[in-house]
């Protein structure tokens, strides 16, 4: 992913080591994996990819119920939540999930990216 309209205030995967553990942050990227293990008691794990790497997102059952449509159907998501670091692994515990798949049109159609209204 290169030259895409990154949502304002969204950190890249490469920047996730900067905020302190527990900080509230926003990330955005393409959904490359969704996992709902039977042993996870309703927890869903989402992996997002941006131009710098991947972001691991944990979606608790209550957040899944609230943002179900975005979690199931979103191809590109903006997620706000708290950073959790444990044993060298960084996760984002989702508080808000927004489907921003419409931004994919700008990535897939160069004419849309260069149109005056999109600058």
C-alpha distances in whole Angstrom, upper triangle without the diagonal:
4,7,7,11,11,14,17,18,15,15,12,12,14,16,18,21,22,23,27,27,28,26,25,21,18,14,12,9,9,12,12,16,19,22,26,28,32,33,31,33,31,28,24,21,18,15,12,8,6,5,8,10,11,14,17,19,23,24,28,30,31,27,26,30,29,25,26,24,21,21,22,20,17,13,12,14,15,18,20,23,24,23,25,26,28,28,25,23,21,21,21,24,23,25,23,20,19,17,15,14,15,12,10,13,12,8,11,13,13,17,16,14,17,19,22,22,18,18
4,6,9,10,14,16,17,15,15,12,14,14,16,19,21,22,24,27,28,29,27,25,22,19,16,13,11,12,16,16,20,23,26,29,32,35,36,34,36,34,31,27,25,21,18,15,11,8,6,9,12,14,16,20,22,25,27,30,33,33,30,29,32,31,27,28,27,23,24,25,23,19,16,14,16,17,19,22,24,26,25,27,27,30,31,27,25,23,23,23,26,25,27,25,22,21,19,16,16,16,13,12,14,11,8,11,13,12,15,15,12,14,17,19,20,16,16
4,7,8,12,14,16,14,15,13,15,16,17,20,22,23,24,28,29,30,27,25,22,19,16,14,13,14,17,19,22,25,28,31,34,38,39,36,38,35,32,29,27,23,20,17,14,11,9,12,15,17,18,22,23,27,28,32,34,34,30,30,33,31,28,29,27,23,25,26,24,20,18,15,17,17,20,22,25,26,26,28,29,32,33,29,27,25,25,24,27,25,27,25,23,21,19,16,16,15,12,11,13,10,8,11,12,11,14,13,9,11,14,16,16,13,12
4,6,9,12,14,12,14,12,15,16,17,19,22,22,23,27,28,28,25,23,19,16,14,11,10,11,15,17,20,22,26,29,32,35,36,34,35,33,30,26,24,21,18,15,12,9,9,12,14,16,17,20,21,24,25,29,31,31,27,27,29,28,24,25,23,20,21,23,20,17,14,12,13,13,17,19,22,24,24,27,28,31,32,29,26,24,23,22,24,23,24,21,19,17,16,12,12,12,8,8,10,7,6,10,11,11,13,11,9,12,14,15,15,11,11
4,6,9,12,11,13,12,15,17,17,19,22,22,22,26,27,27,24,22,18,15,13,10,11,13,16,19,22,23,27,29,33,36,37,34,35,32,30,27,25,21,20,16,14,11,11,14,16,17,18,21,21,24,25,28,30,30,26,26,28,26,23,24,23,19,21,23,20,17,15,12,13,12,15,17,21,23,23,26,28,31,33,30,27,24,23,21,24,22,22,20,18,15,14,11,12,11,7,9,11,8,8,12,13,12,14,11,9,12,13,14,13,9,10
4,6,8,7,9,9,12,14,14,15,19,18,19,22,23,23,20,18,14,11,9,7,9,11,15,17,20,22,25,27,30,34,34,31,33,30,27,24,22,19,17,13,12,9,10,12,14,15,15,18,18,21,22,25,28,27,23,24,26,24,21,23,22,18,19,22,20,16,15,11,11,10,13,14,17,19,19,23,24,27,29,26,24,21,20,18,20,19,19,17,15,14,13,10,12,12,9,11,13,11,11,15,16,16,18,15,13,15,17,18,16,13,13
4,6,6,9,10,14,16,15,16,19,18,18,21,22,21,19,16,12,9,8,7,10,13,15,18,21,22,25,27,30,33,34,30,31,29,26,23,22,19,18,14,14,12,13,15,16,16,15,18,17,20,20,23,26,25,21,22,24,22,19,21,20,16,18,21,19,15,15,11,10,8,11,12,15,18,18,22,24,27,29,27,24,21,19,17,19,17,17,14,13,11,12,9,12,12,9,12,14,13,14,17,18,18,20,17,15,18,18,18,16,13,14
4,6,9,11,15,16,14,16,19,17,17,20,21,21,17,15,12,9,10,10,13,16,19,22,24,24,27,29,32,35,36,32,33,31,28,25,24,21,20,17,17,14,15,16,18,18,17,20,19,22,22,25,27,26,22,24,26,23,21,23,23,19,21,24,22,19,19,15,13,10,12,12,15,17,18,22,24,27,30,27,25,22,20,18,19,18,17,15,15,13,15,12,15,15,13,16,18,16,17,20,21,21,22,19,17,19,20,19,17,15,14
4,6,10,13,14,12,13,16,14,13,16,18,17,14,11,8,7,8,10,13,17,19,22,23,24,27,28,31,34,34,31,32,29,26,24,23,20,19,16,17,14,15,16,17,17,16,18,17,20,21,23,26,25,21,23,25,23,21,24,23,20,21,24,23,20,20,16,14,10,11,10,13,14,15,19,21,24,27,24,22,19,18,15,17,16,16,14,15,14,16,14,18,18,16,18,21,19,19,23,24,24,26,23,20,23,24,23,21,18,18
4,7,10,12,10,10,14,13,12,16,17,16,13,11,7,5,5,6,9,13,15,18,20,21,23,25,28,31,31,28,29,27,23,21,19,17,16,13,13,11,12,13,14,14,12,15,14,17,18,21,24,23,20,21,24,21,19,21,21,17,18,21,21,17,17,13,11,8,9,9,11,13,13,17,18,22,24,22,20,16,15,12,15,14,14,13,13,12,14,12,15,17,14,16,19,18,17,21,23,23,25,22,20,22,23,24,22,19,19
4,7,8,6,7,10,10,10,13,15,15,12,11,7,6,5,8,10,14,16,18,19,21,23,25,28,31,31,27,29,27,24,21,19,17,15,12,12,10,11,10,11,12,10,13,14,17,18,21,25,24,21,22,25,23,21,23,23,20,20,23,23,19,18,15,13,10,10,10,12,12,12,15,16,19,22,19,17,13,13,11,15,14,16,15,15,15,17,15,18,19,17,18,21,20,19,22,24,24,27,24,21,24,26,26,25,21,21
4,5,5,7,10,11,12,15,16,17,15,14,10,9,6,8,9,12,14,16,18,19,22,25,27,30,30,27,29,27,24,21,18,16,13,10,9,7,8,6,8,9,9,12,13,17,19,22,25,26,22,23,26,25,22,24,24,20,20,23,22,19,17,14,13,11,12,13,14,15,13,16,16,19,21,18,16,13,13,12,16,16,18,17,16,16,17,16,17,19,16,17,20,19,17,20,23,23,25,23,21,23,25,26,25,21,21
4,5,6,9,10,12,15,15,16,15,15,11,10,8,9,9,12,13,14,15,17,19,22,24,28,27,24,27,25,22,19,16,14,11,9,8,7,8,6,5,6,6,9,11,15,18,21,24,25,22,22,26,25,22,24,24,20,19,22,22,19,17,14,13,13,12,13,14,14,12,14,14,16,18,15,12,10,11,11,14,15,18,18,17,17,18,17,18,21,18,18,22,21,19,22,25,25,28,26,23,26,28,29,28,25,24
4,6,7,9,11,14,15,17,16,16,13,13,11,12,12,15,17,17,19,21,23,26,27,31,30,27,30,29,25,23,19,17,14,12,11,9,9,6,7,8,9,12,15,18,21,24,28,28,25,26,29,28,26,27,28,24,23,26,26,22,21,18,17,16,16,16,17,16,13,15,14,17,18,14,13,11,13,13,17,18,21,21,20,21,22,20,22,24,21,21,24,23,21,24,26,26,29,27,24,27,29,30,30,26,25
4,5,6,8,11,13,15,13,13,11,11,10,12,14,17,18,19,21,22,24,27,28,32,31,28,30,29,25,23,20,18,16,14,13,11,12,9,10,11,10,13,15,18,21,24,27,27,24,26,29,28,25,27,28,24,23,26,27,23,22,19,17,15,15,15,15,14,12,14,14,17,18,15,14,11,13,13,16,17,19,19,19,20,22,21,22,24,21,22,26,24,22,25,28,27,30,28,25,28,30,30,29,26,25
4,5,6,9,10,12,10,11,9,10,9,12,13,16,17,18,19,20,22,24,25,29,28,25,27,26,22,20,17,16,14,13,13,12,13,11,10,10,8,11,12,15,18,20,24,24,22,23,26,25,23,25,26,23,21,25,25,22,21,18,17,15,13,13,12,11,8,10,10,13,15,12,11,8,9,9,13,14,17,17,18,19,21,20,22,25,22,23,27,25,24,27,29,29,32,30,27,30,32,33,31,28,27
4,6,8,9,12,11,13,11,13,13,16,17,20,21,21,22,23,24,26,27,30,29,26,28,28,24,23,20,19,17,16,16,15,16,13,12,13,11,13,15,17,20,23,26,27,24,26,29,28,26,28,30,26,25,28,29,26,25,22,20,18,17,16,15,13,9,11,9,12,13,10,10,8,11,12,15,17,19,21,21,23,25,24,26,28,26,27,30,29,27,30,33,32,35,33,30,33,35,36,35,31,30
4,7,9,12,10,12,11,13,13,16,18,22,23,24,24,26,27,29,30,33,32,29,31,30,26,25,22,21,19,18,18,17,17,14,15,15,14,16,17,19,22,24,28,28,25,27,30,29,27,30,31,27,26,30,30,27,26,23,21,19,17,16,15,13,10,12,12,15,17,14,14,11,13,13,16,18,20,21,22,23,25,25,27,29,26,27,31,29,28,31,33,33,35,33,30,33,35,35,34,30,29
4,7,8,6,9,8,11,12,16,18,22,23,24,24,25,26,28,29,32,31,27,29,28,24,24,21,21,19,18,19,18,19,17,17,16,14,15,16,18,20,22,25,25,23,25,28,26,25,28,29,26,25,28,29,26,26,23,20,18,16,13,12,10,8,10,11,14,17,14,14,11,12,12,14,16,17,18,20,22,24,24,26,28,26,28,31,29,28,32,34,34,36,34,31,34,35,35,34,31,30
4,6,6,9,10,14,15,19,21,24,25,26,26,26,26,28,29,31,30,26,28,27,24,24,22,22,21,20,21,21,22,20,19,19,16,16,17,18,20,21,25,25,23,25,28,27,26,29,30,27,26,30,31,28,28,25,23,20,17,15,13,10,8,9,9,12,15,13,14,11,12,12,14,16,17,19,21,24,26,26,29,31,29,31,34,33,32,35,37,37,40,37,35,37,39,39,37,34,33
4,6,9,10,14,15,19,21,24,24,25,24,24,24,25,26,28,26,23,24,24,21,21,19,19,19,19,21,21,23,20,19,18,15,15,15,15,18,18,22,22,20,23,26,25,24,27,29,26,24,28,29,27,27,25,22,20,17,14,11,8,6,6,6,9,12,12,11,9,10,10,11,14,15,18,20,23,25,26,29,31,30,31,34,33,32,35,38,38,41,38,36,39,40,40,39,35,35
4,7,9,13,14,18,21,24,23,25,24,23,23,24,25,27,25,22,23,22,19,20,18,19,19,19,21,22,24,22,21,19,16,15,14,14,16,16,20,19,18,20,23,22,22,24,26,24,22,26,28,26,26,24,21,18,15,12,9,5,5,6,8,11,15,14,13,11,10,9,9,12,12,15,18,21,24,25,27,30,29,30,34,33,32,35,38,38,41,38,36,38,40,40,38,35,35
4,6,10,12,16,19,22,23,24,24,24,24,25,27,29,28,24,25,24,21,21,19,19,19,19,20,20,22,20,20,18,15,15,14,15,17,18,21,20,18,21,24,22,21,24,26,23,22,26,27,25,25,23,19,16,13,10,8,5,6,8,11,14,17,16,15,12,11,10,10,12,12,14,17,19,22,23,26,28,26,28,31,31,30,33,35,36,38,35,33,36,37,37,34,32,31
4,7,10,14,17,20,21,23,23,22,23,24,26,28,27,24,24,23,20,19,18,18,18,17,19,19,21,20,20,18,15,15,13,14,15,16,19,18,16,19,21,19,18,21,23,20,20,23,24,22,23,20,17,13,10,7,5,4,7,10,13,16,20,19,17,13,12,9,9,10,9,11,13,16,19,20,23,25,23,26,29,28,28,31,33,34,35,32,30,33,34,34,32,29,29
4,7,10,14,17,18,20,21,21,22,23,26,28,28,24,25,23,20,19,17,16,16,15,16,15,18,17,16,15,12,13,12,14,15,17,20,19,16,19,21,19,18,21,22,18,18,22,23,20,20,17,14,11,8,6,6,6,7,11,13,17,20,18,16,12,11,8,10,10,10,11,12,14,17,17,20,22,20,22,25,24,24,27,29,30,32,29,27,30,31,31,29,26,26
4,7,11,14,15,18,19,19,21,22,25,28,28,24,25,23,20,18,16,14,14,12,14,13,15,15,15,14,11,12,11,13,14,17,20,19,15,17,20,18,16,19,19,16,16,19,20,16,17,13,10,7,6,4,7,9,10,13,16,19,22,20,17,14,12,9,11,9,10,9,10,11,13,13,16,18,16,18,22,21,21,24,26,26,28,25,23,26,27,28,25,22,23
4,7,11,12,14,16,16,19,21,23,27,27,23,25,22,19,17,15,12,11,9,10,9,12,12,12,10,8,10,9,13,14,17,20,20,16,17,20,19,16,18,18,15,15,18,18,14,14,11,8,6,5,6,9,11,10,14,16,19,21,19,16,13,11,9,11,10,12,11,10,11,12,12,14,16,14,16,19,19,18,21,23,24,26,23,21,25,26,27,25,21,22
4,7,9,12,14,15,18,20,23,26,27,24,25,23,20,17,15,12,10,7,8,7,10,11,11,10,9,11,11,14,15,18,21,21,17,17,20,19,15,17,17,13,13,16,15,12,11,7,6,4,6,9,11,14,14,17,19,21,24,21,18,15,13,11,13,12,14,12,10,9,10,9,11,13,11,12,16,15,14,17,20,21,23,20,18,22,23,24,22,19,20
4,6,9,11,13,16,19,22,26,26,24,25,23,20,17,14,11,9,5,5,5,8,10,9,8,8,11,11,15,15,19,21,22,18,18,21,20,17,18,17,13,13,15,14,10,9,5,6,7,9,12,14,17,16,18,20,22,24,22,18,16,14,13,15,14,16,14,12,11,10,9,9,12,10,10,14,14,12,15,18,19,21,19,17,21,23,24,23,19,20
4,6,9,11,15,18,21,24,26,23,25,22,20,16,14,10,8,5,5,7,10,12,11,9,10,12,12,15,16,20,21,23,19,18,21,20,17,17,16,12,12,13,12,9,6,4,7,9,11,15,17,19,19,21,22,24,25,23,20,18,16,15,17,16,18,16,13,12,10,9,8,12,10,9,13,13,11,13,16,18,21,19,18,21,23,25,24,20,22
4,6,7,11,14,17,20,22,20,22,19,16,13,11,7,6,5,7,9,13,14,12,10,10,10,10,13,13,17,19,20,17,15,18,18,15,14,14,11,9,10,10,7,5,6,7,10,11,15,16,19,18,20,21,23,24,22,19,17,15,14,16,14,17,15,12,12,10,11,10,13,13,12,15,17,15,16,19,21,24,22,21,25,26,28,27,23,25
4,7,10,14,16,20,21,19,22,20,17,13,11,8,6,6,7,10,13,14,11,9,10,10,11,14,15,19,20,22,19,18,21,21,18,17,17,14,12,12,12,11,8,9,11,14,14,18,19,21,20,20,21,22,23,21,18,17,15,16,17,17,20,19,15,16,14,14,13,16,16,14,17,19,16,17,21,22,25,24,23,27,28,31,29,26,28
4,7,10,12,16,18,16,18,16,14,10,8,6,5,7,9,13,16,17,13,10,11,10,10,12,13,16,17,20,18,15,19,20,17,16,16,14,11,11,12,11,10,11,12,15,15,18,18,20,19,19,20,21,22,21,17,16,14,15,16,15,19,18,15,16,15,16,15,19,19,17,20,22,20,20,24,26,29,27,26,30,32,34,33,29,31
4,7,10,13,15,13,15,13,11,7,6,5,7,9,12,16,19,19,16,13,12,10,9,10,10,13,14,17,15,12,15,17,14,13,13,12,9,8,11,11,11,12,12,15,14,17,17,19,19,19,20,21,22,21,18,17,14,14,15,14,17,17,14,15,14,16,16,19,20,19,22,24,22,23,26,28,31,29,29,32,33,36,34,31,32
4,6,9,11,10,12,10,9,6,5,6,9,12,15,19,22,22,18,15,14,11,10,10,10,12,13,16,15,12,16,18,16,14,15,15,11,11,14,14,14,16,15,18,16,19,18,20,19,18,20,19,21,21,17,17,14,15,15,15,18,18,16,18,18,20,19,23,24,22,26,28,26,26,30,32,35,33,32,36,37,39,37,34,36
4,6,8,7,9,7,6,5,6,9,12,15,18,22,25,25,22,18,17,13,12,10,10,11,11,14,14,11,14,16,15,13,15,15,11,11,14,16,17,18,17,19,18,20,19,20,20,19,21,20,22,22,19,19,16,16,15,15,18,18,17,19,19,22,21,25,26,25,28,30,29,29,33,35,38,35,35,39,40,42,40,37,38
4,5,5,8,8,8,7,9,12,14,18,21,24,27,27,23,20,18,15,14,12,12,12,12,16,16,14,17,19,19,17,19,19,15,15,18,19,20,22,21,23,21,23,21,22,22,20,21,20,21,22,19,19,17,18,17,17,20,21,20,23,22,25,25,29,29,28,32,34,32,32,36,38,41,39,38,42,43,45,43,40,42
4,6,7,8,9,10,12,15,18,21,24,28,31,31,27,24,22,18,17,15,14,14,13,17,18,15,17,20,20,18,20,21,17,17,20,22,23,25,24,26,23,25,24,24,24,22,24,22,23,25,22,22,20,21,19,20,22,23,22,25,25,28,28,31,32,31,34,37,35,35,39,41,44,42,41,45,46,48,46,43,45
4,6,8,9,11,12,16,18,22,25,29,32,31,27,24,22,18,17,14,14,13,13,17,18,16,18,21,21,20,22,23,19,19,23,24,25,26,25,26,24,25,23,23,23,21,21,20,21,23,20,21,19,20,18,19,22,24,23,26,27,30,30,33,34,33,37,38,37,37,41,43,46,44,43,47,48,50,48,44,46
4,6,5,8,9,13,16,19,23,26,29,28,25,21,19,15,14,11,11,10,10,14,14,13,15,18,18,17,20,20,16,17,21,21,23,24,22,23,20,21,19,19,19,17,19,17,19,21,18,18,15,16,15,16,18,20,20,23,24,27,27,31,31,31,34,36,34,35,39,41,43,41,40,44,45,47,45,42,43
4,6,9,12,15,18,22,25,28,32,31,28,24,22,18,16,12,11,9,8,11,13,12,13,16,17,16,19,20,16,17,21,22,24,25,23,24,21,22,20,20,21,19,21,20,22,24,21,21,18,18,15,16,18,20,20,23,24,27,28,31,32,32,35,37,36,37,40,43,45,42,42,46,46,48,45,43,44
4,7,10,13,17,19,23,26,30,29,26,23,20,17,14,11,9,7,5,9,10,8,10,13,14,12,16,16,13,14,17,19,21,22,20,21,18,20,18,19,20,19,21,21,23,24,21,20,17,17,14,14,16,17,16,20,20,24,24,28,29,29,32,34,33,34,37,40,42,39,39,42,43,45,42,39,41
4,7,10,13,16,20,23,26,26,23,19,16,13,10,7,6,5,6,9,9,8,11,13,13,12,15,15,12,13,17,17,19,19,17,18,16,17,15,16,17,15,17,17,20,21,17,17,13,13,11,11,13,15,14,18,19,22,23,26,27,27,30,32,31,32,35,37,40,37,36,40,41,42,40,37,39
4,6,10,13,16,20,23,23,20,16,14,11,8,6,5,7,8,11,10,8,11,13,12,11,13,13,9,10,14,14,15,16,14,16,14,15,14,16,16,16,18,18,20,20,17,16,12,12,11,10,13,14,13,15,16,19,19,23,24,23,27,28,27,28,31,34,36,34,33,37,38,39,37,34,36
4,7,10,13,17,20,20,16,13,10,7,6,5,6,9,11,14,12,11,14,16,14,13,15,14,10,12,14,14,15,15,13,15,13,15,14,15,14,14,15,16,17,17,14,13,10,10,10,10,14,14,13,16,16,18,19,22,22,22,26,27,25,26,30,32,35,32,31,35,36,38,36,33,34
4,6,10,13,17,17,14,10,8,6,5,6,8,11,13,15,13,11,15,16,13,13,14,12,8,10,12,11,11,11,10,12,10,13,13,15,14,15,16,17,19,18,14,13,10,10,10,10,13,13,11,13,13,15,15,19,19,18,22,23,21,23,26,28,31,28,27,31,32,34,32,29,30
4,7,10,14,13,10,7,6,5,6,9,11,14,17,19,16,15,19,19,16,16,17,14,11,13,14,12,11,11,10,12,11,14,14,15,14,15,16,17,18,17,13,12,10,10,12,12,16,15,13,15,14,15,15,19,18,17,21,22,20,21,25,26,29,27,26,29,31,33,31,28,29
4,7,10,11,8,5,5,7,8,11,13,16,19,20,17,16,20,19,16,17,17,13,12,14,14,11,9,8,8,9,10,13,14,15,15,16,17,19,20,18,15,13,11,11,13,12,16,15,12,13,12,12,13,16,15,14,18,18,16,18,21,23,26,24,22,26,27,29,28,24,25
4,7,8,6,4,6,9,11,15,16,20,23,24,21,20,23,23,20,20,20,16,15,17,16,13,11,9,10,11,12,15,17,18,16,18,18,20,21,19,16,14,13,13,16,16,19,18,15,15,14,14,13,16,14,13,17,17,14,16,20,21,24,22,20,24,26,28,27,23,24
4,5,6,6,8,12,13,17,19,22,25,26,22,22,25,24,21,22,21,18,17,19,18,15,12,10,11,11,13,15,17,18,17,19,20,22,23,20,17,15,15,14,18,17,20,18,16,16,15,13,13,16,13,12,16,15,12,15,18,18,22,20,18,21,23,25,24,20,20
4,6,9,11,15,17,20,22,26,29,30,26,26,29,28,25,26,25,21,21,23,21,18,15,13,14,14,16,18,20,21,20,22,22,24,25,21,19,17,18,18,21,21,23,22,20,19,18,16,16,18,14,14,17,15,12,15,18,17,21,20,17,20,22,24,24,20,20
4,7,10,13,16,20,22,26,29,30,26,26,30,29,26,27,26,23,22,24,23,20,18,15,16,16,16,18,19,20,18,19,19,21,22,18,16,15,16,16,20,20,23,22,20,20,20,18,19,21,18,17,20,19,16,19,22,21,24,23,20,23,26,27,27,23,23
4,7,10,13,17,20,23,26,27,24,24,28,27,24,25,25,21,20,22,22,19,16,14,15,15,15,17,18,18,16,17,17,19,19,16,14,12,13,14,18,18,21,21,19,20,19,18,18,21,19,18,21,20,17,20,23,23,26,25,23,26,28,30,29,25,25
4,7,10,13,16,19,22,24,21,21,24,24,21,22,22,19,17,19,19,16,14,13,13,13,13,15,16,16,14,15,15,17,17,15,12,10,10,11,15,15,19,18,17,18,17,17,17,20,18,17,21,21,18,20,24,24,28,26,24,27,29,31,30,26,27
4,6,10,13,16,19,21,18,18,21,21,18,19,20,17,15,17,18,15,14,12,11,11,10,12,12,13,11,12,12,14,16,13,10,8,7,8,11,12,15,15,14,15,16,16,17,20,18,18,22,22,20,22,25,26,29,27,25,28,30,32,30,27,27
4,7,10,13,16,18,15,15,19,19,17,18,19,16,14,16,18,16,15,14,12,13,11,12,12,12,10,10,11,12,14,13,9,7,5,6,9,10,14,15,13,16,16,18,18,22,21,20,24,25,23,25,28,29,32,30,28,32,33,35,33,30,30
4,6,10,13,14,12,12,16,16,14,15,16,13,11,14,16,14,14,13,11,11,8,10,9,10,9,10,12,13,16,15,11,9,6,5,6,7,10,11,10,13,14,16,17,21,20,20,24,24,23,25,28,30,32,30,28,32,33,35,33,29,30
4,6,10,12,10,10,13,14,13,14,16,14,11,14,16,15,16,16,13,13,10,11,9,10,10,10,12,13,16,16,12,10,7,6,5,6,10,11,11,14,16,18,19,23,23,23,27,28,26,28,31,33,35,33,32,35,36,38,35,32,33
4,7,8,6,6,10,10,9,10,13,12,9,12,14,14,16,15,13,13,10,11,10,11,13,13,15,17,19,20,16,14,10,9,6,5,8,9,9,13,14,17,19,22,22,23,26,27,27,28,31,33,35,33,32,35,36,37,35,32,33
4,6,5,6,9,10,11,11,15,14,11,14,17,17,19,19,16,16,13,13,11,12,14,14,17,17,20,21,18,16,12,11,8,8,9,11,12,15,17,20,22,25,26,26,30,31,30,32,35,37,39,36,35,39,39,41,38,35,37
4,5,5,6,9,10,10,13,14,11,13,17,17,20,20,18,18,15,16,14,16,18,17,20,21,24,25,21,20,16,15,12,11,11,13,13,16,18,21,23,26,27,27,30,32,32,33,36,38,40,37,37,40,41,42,39,36,38
4,5,5,6,9,10,13,14,12,14,17,18,21,21,18,18,15,15,14,15,18,18,21,22,26,26,23,21,17,15,12,10,10,11,12,15,17,21,23,25,27,28,30,32,32,33,36,38,40,37,36,40,40,41,38,36,37
4,5,5,6,8,11,11,9,12,15,15,18,17,14,14,11,11,11,13,16,16,20,21,25,25,21,19,15,13,10,7,7,7,8,12,14,17,19,22,23,24,27,28,28,30,33,35,36,33,33,36,36,37,34,32,34
4,5,5,5,9,9,7,9,12,13,16,16,14,14,12,14,13,16,18,18,21,22,25,26,22,20,16,14,12,9,10,10,9,12,13,17,18,21,22,23,26,28,27,28,31,34,35,32,32,36,36,37,34,32,34
4,6,5,9,10,9,11,13,15,18,19,16,17,15,16,16,19,21,21,25,26,29,29,26,24,20,18,15,12,12,11,11,13,15,18,20,22,24,25,27,29,30,31,33,36,37,34,34,38,37,39,36,33,36
4,6,9,9,10,12,14,14,18,18,15,15,13,14,14,17,20,21,25,26,29,30,26,24,20,17,14,11,10,9,9,11,13,16,18,20,22,24,26,28,28,29,32,34,35,32,32,36,35,36,33,31,33
4,6,6,6,9,10,10,14,14,11,12,11,12,13,17,19,20,24,25,29,28,25,22,18,15,14,10,10,8,6,8,9,13,14,17,19,20,22,24,24,26,28,31,32,28,29,32,32,33,30,28,30
4,6,5,6,8,10,13,14,12,14,13,15,16,19,21,22,25,27,29,29,26,23,20,17,15,12,13,11,9,10,10,14,15,18,20,20,23,25,25,26,28,31,32,29,30,33,33,35,32,29,32
4,6,5,6,7,11,12,11,13,14,16,18,21,23,25,27,29,32,31,27,25,21,19,18,15,15,12,10,9,8,12,12,14,17,17,19,22,22,23,25,28,29,26,27,30,30,32,29,27,29
4,6,5,5,8,9,7,10,10,13,15,19,20,22,25,27,29,28,25,22,19,16,16,12,13,10,7,6,5,9,9,12,14,15,17,19,19,20,23,25,27,24,24,28,28,29,26,24,27
4,6,6,9,10,8,11,10,13,14,17,19,20,22,24,26,26,22,20,16,14,14,11,12,11,7,8,8,11,12,15,16,16,19,21,21,22,25,27,29,26,26,30,30,32,29,27,29
4,6,9,11,11,14,14,17,18,21,22,23,25,27,29,28,24,23,19,18,17,14,16,14,11,11,10,13,12,15,17,17,19,22,21,22,24,27,29,27,27,31,31,33,31,28,31
4,6,9,10,13,14,18,20,23,24,25,27,29,31,30,26,24,21,19,19,16,18,15,12,11,8,11,9,12,14,14,16,19,18,18,21,24,26,23,24,28,28,30,27,25,28
4,5,6,10,11,15,17,20,21,23,25,27,29,28,24,22,19,17,17,15,16,13,10,8,5,7,6,10,11,11,14,16,16,16,19,22,23,21,21,25,25,27,25,22,24
4,7,10,13,16,19,22,22,24,26,27,29,27,24,22,19,18,19,16,18,16,12,11,7,8,5,9,10,8,11,14,13,13,16,19,21,19,19,23,23,26,24,21,23
4,7,10,14,16,19,20,22,24,26,28,26,22,20,18,16,17,15,16,14,10,9,6,5,5,8,8,7,11,12,11,13,16,18,20,18,17,21,22,24,22,18,20
4,6,10,13,16,17,19,21,24,26,24,21,18,15,13,14,11,13,10,7,6,5,5,7,10,10,11,14,15,14,16,19,21,23,20,19,23,24,25,23,20,21
4,7,10,13,15,17,20,23,25,23,20,17,14,11,13,10,11,8,6,5,7,7,9,12,11,13,16,16,16,18,21,22,24,21,20,23,24,25,22,19,21
4,7,10,11,14,17,20,22,21,18,14,11,8,9,6,7,6,5,6,9,10,13,15,15,16,19,20,19,22,24,26,28,25,23,27,27,28,26,23,24
4,7,10,13,16,19,22,21,18,14,12,8,8,6,6,5,7,9,12,13,16,18,17,19,23,22,22,25,27,28,30,27,26,29,29,30,27,24,25
4,7,9,13,16,19,19,16,12,9,6,5,4,5,7,9,12,15,16,19,22,21,23,26,26,26,28,31,32,34,31,29,32,33,33,31,28,29
4,6,10,13,17,16,14,10,8,5,5,7,8,10,12,15,19,20,22,25,24,26,29,29,28,31,33,34,36,34,32,35,36,36,34,31,31
4,7,10,13,12,10,7,6,5,6,9,11,13,15,18,20,21,23,26,25,26,29,29,28,31,33,34,37,34,32,35,36,37,35,32,32
4,7,10,10,8,6,5,6,7,11,13,16,17,20,22,24,26,29,28,28,32,32,30,33,36,37,39,37,35,38,39,40,38,35,35
4,7,6,6,4,6,9,10,14,16,19,20,23,25,26,28,31,29,30,34,33,32,34,37,38,41,38,36,39,41,42,40,37,37
4,5,5,7,8,11,12,16,19,22,22,26,27,29,30,33,32,32,36,36,34,36,40,40,43,41,39,42,44,45,43,40,40
4,6,9,11,14,16,19,22,25,25,28,30,31,32,36,34,34,38,37,35,38,41,41,45,43,40,43,46,47,45,42,42
4,7,10,13,16,19,22,24,24,27,29,29,30,33,32,32,35,35,32,35,38,39,42,40,37,40,43,44,43,39,39
4,7,10,13,16,19,21,21,24,25,26,27,30,29,28,32,32,30,32,35,36,39,37,35,38,40,41,40,36,36
4,7,10,13,16,18,18,21,22,23,24,27,26,26,30,29,27,30,33,34,37,35,32,35,37,38,37,33,33
4,6,9,13,14,15,17,19,20,22,25,24,24,28,28,26,29,32,33,36,33,31,35,36,37,35,32,32
4,6,9,11,11,14,16,18,20,23,22,22,26,26,25,27,30,31,34,31,29,33,34,35,33,30,30
4,7,9,11,14,17,19,21,24,23,24,28,28,27,30,32,34,36,33,32,35,36,37,35,32,32
4,6,7,10,13,15,18,21,21,22,25,26,25,27,30,32,34,31,29,33,34,34,32,29,30
4,7,10,14,16,19,21,21,23,26,27,27,29,31,33,35,31,30,34,34,34,32,29,30
4,7,10,12,15,18,18,20,23,23,24,26,28,30,31,28,27,30,31,31,28,26,27
4,7,9,12,15,15,17,20,21,21,23,25,27,29,25,25,28,28,29,26,24,26
4,6,9,11,12,14,16,17,18,20,22,24,25,22,21,25,25,26,23,20,22
4,6,8,10,11,13,15,16,17,19,21,23,19,19,23,23,24,22,19,22
4,5,6,8,10,11,12,14,16,18,19,16,16,19,19,21,18,16,18
4,5,5,8,10,10,11,14,16,18,15,15,19,19,21,19,16,19
4,5,6,8,10,11,12,14,15,12,13,16,16,18,15,13,16
4,5,6,7,9,10,12,13,10,10,14,14,16,14,11,13
4,5,5,6,8,11,13,10,10,14,15,18,16,13,16
4,5,5,6,9,10,7,9,12,12,15,14,11,14
4,6,5,7,8,5,5,9,10,13,12,9,11
4,6,7,10,8,7,11,13,15,15,12,13
4,6,9,9,9,12,13,17,17,14,16
4,5,6,7,9,10,14,14,12,14
4,5,5,6,9,12,13,11,12
4,5,5,6,10,11,10,12
4,5,5,9,9,7,10
4,6,8,9,6,7
4,6,8,7,7
4,6,6,7
4,5,6
4,6
4
